[in-house]
Every structure is written in structure tokens, then in C-alpha cells.
Amino acid sequence: MNTSQIQRILTIVLASLVVLALTGCQTVYFEAMEKMGYHKRDILVSDVEKARDAQDEAKEQFKSALERFSSVLNFKGGNLQKKYDKLSTEYKHSEARVQAVHDRVASVEDVSDALFTEWKAELQEYSNANLKRTSQRKLDQTQKQYAQLIKAMKRAEKKMDPVMAAFKDQVLFLKHNLNATAIASLKDELVAVESDISSLIKEMEASIKEANSFLSTMAKDK
């Protein structure tokens, strides 16, 4: 067995161990939370609330970043370096907000998978057919509404990265071309950026609305 094959095997083994470790930690986390009285349903509600809030904060941050970008491109005088520094800071804040959304949506997916897997398994434990049918119906309804929620969240999430990529390009360009000519060359970009952020905000608002609807249903079913 050559060195390349050994490295490939070690890489596969390491990846498998990481997956097992993450799965194990997640299971331990859910078990610990249940001992404290927080079941997977409660955790899902909490995670959806956090994901909704993260999207709302990201939405406001993108609005702020757009205003800052516009102020730089419409520069009429003063300290241009200061304006650029503020724009760069807005980019960093936006980057953090985007990462928070990615993390929160991933948490929603993790706990929903665990909840629905557990719920389906528990259906087999019923001896009362009527209660089993009622629980199955409730599971189906919850999964259907969750599917709408996660679709909206993923759609909004997907639009963030292209916006951030374009934002990064502009910040990098200005970093080494901080002059009136360079700024003027980016003015055509402003229309496209405004359109992209407007579309992103629309998707985020739709996702937030879907999250509120899901949370309302979960509260009624409690």
C-alpha cells in the first residue's frame, strides 16, 4: 500500500470519526435538554425563533450596508478614507450576520430531523389505532408546514452569498483604488446592488413571515 492510499484511508476514517462525534454530541445534547424538561419540539420552536431573528438582523444590516455603499459612491468631499473604513466595517458586520443566519438555519434543520425521526418511530408504539391516526395526522401537518418554512429560509439564505460576493468585490476594489475615478467607475454597480439587496430583503421578509406562521401553529398545538 503506497503513501497516497494510506493518506486516503486516513482521510476517510477521520471524516467518519468527525461525523460520529458530531452525531454523538447532538444526541447527548438532546438527551440533556430533555432531562431539563426541554423536548425536541421546544428546541425546534426556540431555534426557529433564533433563525427568524437572525434573518431580521441580517436584513437590517444589508439595508445599512447599502446606505453606506451609496454614500461612498455619491462622495462629494471630505475624508474619503473614513468613508471607506466605515464601508469596510459594514462589510464585516454583514459577513457576521450572514454566518449567523447560516448557523441558525443549520440548527433548525438538525433539530427538525431529530424530532421527525423520533415522532415517526413513536407512531409504531401505539396500541390505540385512533390515537395513532391523530398523531400521524398531526405529524403530517407539522412536516408540511415545516417544509414550507425551510424552503423559504433556504431560498433567502441562498440569495445572501451572491450579494456578499459582490459586496466583497467592491470593498476590495476600493481598498486599492480609493480615488474619484474608481468611485465613478462603480456607480453603475449601485443599481445592480440595490436590486439584489431589494430582492434579498423580499425573500427574507417572506421567510420571517413563514417562521411566524409556523411558530403560531406550534403554539396552538401545544
C-alpha positions as CSV (number, residue, x, y, z in Angstrom):
1,M,0.0,0.0,0.0
2,N,1.5,3.3,-1.1
3,T,1.6,6.6,0.8
4,S,-1.3,8.1,-1.2
5,Q,-3.6,5.2,-0.5
6,I,-2.7,5.3,3.2
7,Q,-3.5,9.1,3.3
8,R,-6.8,8.5,1.5
9,I,-7.8,5.8,4.0
10,L,-6.8,8.0,7.0
11,T,-8.8,10.9,5.5
12,I,-11.9,8.7,5.1
13,V,-11.5,7.4,8.7
14,L,-11.1,10.9,10.1
15,A,-14.1,12.2,8.3
16,S,-16.2,9.2,9.6
17,L,-15.0,9.9,13.2
18,V,-15.9,13.6,12.9
19,V,-19.5,12.6,11.7
20,L,-19.8,10.2,14.5
21,A,-18.6,12.7,17.1
22,L,-21.0,15.4,15.9
23,T,-23.9,13.0,15.8
24,G,-23.0,11.7,19.3
25,C,-22.7,15.3,20.7
26,Q,-26.0,16.2,19.2
27,T,-27.7,13.1,20.7
28,V,-26.2,13.9,24.1
29,Y,-27.3,17.5,23.8
30,F,-30.9,16.5,23.1
31,E,-30.9,14.0,25.9
32,A,-29.6,16.5,28.4
33,M,-32.2,19.1,27.3
34,E,-35.0,16.6,27.7
35,K,-33.8,15.8,31.3
36,M,-34.2,19.6,32.0
37,G,-37.7,19.5,30.5
38,Y,-37.0,20.8,27.0
39,H,-38.1,18.4,24.4
40,K,-37.1,18.4,20.7
41,R,-40.4,20.3,19.9
42,D,-39.4,23.0,22.3
43,I,-35.9,23.2,20.9
44,L,-37.3,23.5,17.3
45,V,-39.5,26.4,18.3
46,S,-36.6,28.1,20.0
47,D,-34.3,27.5,17.0
48,V,-36.9,28.8,14.5
49,E,-37.3,31.9,16.6
50,K,-33.5,32.4,16.6
51,A,-33.3,31.8,12.9
52,R,-36.1,34.3,12.3
53,D,-34.4,36.9,14.4
54,A,-31.0,36.3,12.7
55,Q,-32.6,36.9,9.3
56,D,-34.3,40.1,10.6
57,E,-31.0,41.4,11.9
58,A,-29.2,40.4,8.6
59,K,-32.0,42.2,6.7
60,E,-31.4,45.5,8.7
61,Q,-27.6,45.1,8.3
62,F,-27.9,44.8,4.5
63,K,-30.0,48.0,4.4
64,S,-27.3,49.7,6.4
65,A,-24.5,48.4,4.2
66,L,-26.4,49.6,1.1
67,E,-26.7,53.1,2.6
68,R,-23.0,53.1,3.3
69,F,-22.1,51.9,-0.2
70,S,-24.3,54.6,-1.7
71,S,-22.8,57.3,0.5
72,V,-19.3,56.3,-0.7
73,L,-20.3,56.3,-4.4
74,N,-22.0,59.7,-4.0
75,F,-18.9,61.1,-2.4
76,K,-18.9,65.0,-2.7
77,G,-16.0,65.8,-0.5
78,G,-14.5,65.2,3.0
79,N,-12.4,62.4,4.2
80,L,-12.7,59.6,1.7
81,Q,-10.6,57.2,3.7
82,K,-13.0,57.5,6.7
83,K,-16.0,56.7,4.4
84,Y,-14.2,53.6,3.1
85,D,-13.3,52.5,6.6
86,K,-17.0,52.7,7.5
87,L,-17.9,50.7,4.4
88,S,-15.4,48.1,5.2
89,T,-16.8,47.8,8.7
90,E,-20.3,47.4,7.3
91,Y,-19.0,44.5,5.2
92,K,-17.5,42.8,8.2
93,H,-20.8,43.3,10.2
94,S,-22.7,41.9,7.2
95,E,-20.4,38.9,7.0
96,A,-21.1,38.1,10.7
97,R,-24.8,38.4,10.2
98,V,-24.8,36.1,7.2
99,Q,-22.8,33.5,9.1
100,A,-25.3,33.7,12.0
101,V,-28.1,33.0,9.6
102,H,-26.3,30.0,8.1
103,D,-25.7,28.7,11.6
104,R,-29.3,29.2,12.8
105,V,-30.8,27.6,9.7
106,A,-28.5,24.6,10.1
107,S,-29.6,24.2,13.7
108,V,-33.3,24.3,12.7
109,E,-32.6,21.5,10.1
110,D,-30.7,19.4,12.7
111,V,-33.4,19.5,15.4
112,S,-36.3,19.1,12.9
113,D,-34.6,15.9,11.5
114,A,-34.3,14.6,15.1
115,L,-37.8,15.5,16.0
116,F,-39.5,14.0,12.9
117,T,-37.4,10.8,13.2
118,E,-38.4,10.4,16.8
119,W,-42.1,11.1,16.1
120,K,-42.2,8.5,13.3
121,A,-40.6,5.9,15.5
122,E,-43.1,6.6,18.3
123,L,-46.0,6.0,16.0
124,Q,-45.2,2.3,16.0
125,E,-45.5,2.2,19.8
126,Y,-49.3,3.0,19.8
127,S,-51.8,0.3,20.7
128,N,-54.7,2.6,20.2
129,A,-55.4,3.0,16.5
130,N,-57.4,6.2,16.9
131,L,-54.6,8.0,18.8
132,K,-52.1,6.7,16.3
133,R,-54.1,8.2,13.4
134,T,-54.4,11.5,15.2
135,S,-50.7,11.7,15.9
136,Q,-49.9,10.7,12.3
137,R,-52.2,13.4,11.0
138,K,-50.5,16.0,13.3
139,L,-47.1,14.8,12.2
140,D,-48.1,15.2,8.5
141,Q,-49.4,18.7,9.1
142,T,-46.3,19.8,11.0
143,Q,-44.0,18.3,8.4
144,K,-45.9,20.1,5.6
145,Q,-45.7,23.5,7.3
146,Y,-42.1,22.9,8.2
147,A,-41.3,22.1,4.5
148,Q,-42.8,25.5,3.5
149,L,-40.7,27.2,6.3
150,I,-37.4,25.6,5.5
151,K,-37.9,26.2,1.8
152,A,-38.4,29.9,2.4
153,M,-35.4,30.0,4.8
154,K,-33.1,28.3,2.3
155,R,-34.3,30.5,-0.6
156,A,-33.5,33.6,1.4
157,E,-30.2,32.1,2.6
158,K,-29.2,31.2,-0.9
159,K,-29.5,34.8,-2.0
160,M,-27.2,36.1,0.7
161,D,-23.9,34.7,-0.6
162,P,-24.0,36.3,-4.1
163,V,-24.8,39.6,-2.5
164,M,-21.9,39.2,-0.2
165,A,-19.6,38.2,-3.0
166,A,-20.4,41.3,-5.0
167,F,-20.1,43.5,-1.8
168,K,-16.7,42.0,-1.2
169,D,-15.5,42.7,-4.7
170,Q,-16.4,46.3,-4.4
171,V,-14.8,46.7,-1.0
172,L,-11.6,45.1,-2.2
173,F,-11.6,47.2,-5.4
174,L,-11.9,50.4,-3.4
175,K,-9.3,49.4,-0.9
176,H,-6.6,49.8,-3.6
177,N,-8.3,52.3,-5.8
178,L,-9.6,54.9,-3.4
179,N,-10.0,57.9,-5.7
180,A,-12.7,59.8,-7.5
181,T,-12.2,57.9,-10.8
182,A,-12.5,54.5,-9.2
183,I,-15.6,55.6,-7.3
184,A,-17.2,56.9,-10.5
185,S,-16.5,53.6,-12.3
186,L,-18.6,51.7,-9.6
187,K,-21.6,53.9,-9.9
188,D,-23.2,51.7,-12.4
189,E,-22.9,48.9,-9.9
190,L,-25.1,50.7,-7.4
191,V,-28.3,49.9,-9.4
192,A,-27.5,46.2,-9.5
193,V,-26.6,46.1,-5.8
194,E,-29.8,47.9,-4.9
195,S,-31.8,45.4,-7.0
196,D,-30.0,42.4,-5.5
197,I,-30.4,43.6,-1.9
198,S,-34.1,44.5,-2.5
199,S,-34.7,41.0,-3.8
200,L,-32.9,39.5,-0.9
201,I,-34.8,41.6,1.6
202,K,-38.1,40.5,0.0
203,E,-37.1,36.8,0.4
204,M,-36.1,37.4,4.0
205,E,-39.4,39.1,4.8
206,A,-41.2,36.1,3.2
207,S,-39.1,33.7,5.3
208,I,-39.7,35.7,8.5
209,K,-43.5,35.7,7.8
210,E,-43.3,31.9,7.2
211,A,-41.5,31.5,10.5
212,N,-44.1,33.5,12.4
213,S,-46.8,31.3,10.9
214,F,-45.0,28.1,11.8
215,L,-44.5,29.4,15.4
216,S,-48.1,30.4,15.7
217,T,-49.2,26.9,14.6
218,M,-46.8,25.2,17.0
219,A,-48.1,27.4,19.9
220,K,-51.7,26.5,19.1
221,D,-50.9,22.8,19.0
222,K,-49.1,22.8,22.3
